[in-house]
Amino acid sequence: MNELVIIKLGGSIVTKKSEDGVVDSAKITLLAEQIAPFAGKFPLIIVHGAGSCGHPEAKAYDIPGGVTKANAAGIYVTHTAVSALNRSVVASLRKAGMEAVSLHPFGCCLAENGRLVSAGVSQIKEMLALGLIPVLHGDVVMDTKRGACIISGDQIVPYLAVKLGAERVGIATDVGGVLANGTVVPEINRKNVGEIDLGGSSSTDITGGMRGKINELLLLADEGVDSHIFAANRVGDFLAGHNYGGTLVKK
């Protein structure tokens, strides 16, 4: 298996979203243990959400509304919060035996009016060639129209998947997939998405919650790349190519 795989670890599983700034080290360790057996079998990129680390700070400084000199101090505060989470994730991955390295979007990405226009693709290619596992995350990035903006992991994943030609994209969440009336929806596409109540996030999430995630994944599907949403404890099944019991997002 030589195909590129991109895994997104949701902010709700790497942090305790009901507690601002609290990293869920136990869940991160379990995720790392599931991923570790597959390291080296195929090129791998890991992206994680910010969860309760970064969202409160970005909201406090109104980063989503655009950045001027008046609120520019929020860039440092927000980036510091998400960087601390990233260090914890990378440390756990490395402890499990993986050659994981941090790649902060703040330093390698650029946006225009809230949408990515570059994301360190050249650097990532060189990292993958050396057998490294780049670990990116939701972050504040500079924006040519807004000064700066928040770029979620949900936007980073599709961007890299298209630019790097990913074969498989998996999204690990705190539930078993996309739920409708408590039941996992097996497939979401352009035809049925309007019939599904995607709801919102119950905690502070400035990136659109499940609805924002699905919108980004449908854009990815438009480019011909399917994605898969599943529970955190099924990451190993997804990487192994087994049934993961979640939601397929396709065109």
Secondary structure, DSSP 8 states (H G I E B T S, - for coil): ----EEEEE-HHHHB-TTSTT-B-HHHHHHHHHHHGGGBTTB-EEEEE--TTTTHHHHHHTTGGG---TTTTHHHHHHHHHHHHHHHHHHHHHHHTT--EEE--HHHHEEEETTEEEEE-HHHHHHHHHTT-EEEEE-EEEEETTTEEEEE-HHHHHHHHHHHHT-SEEEEEESSSSSEETTEE-SEE-TTTGGGS-----SS--TT-HHHHHHHHHHHHHHTT--EEEEEGGGHHHHHHTS---SEEE--
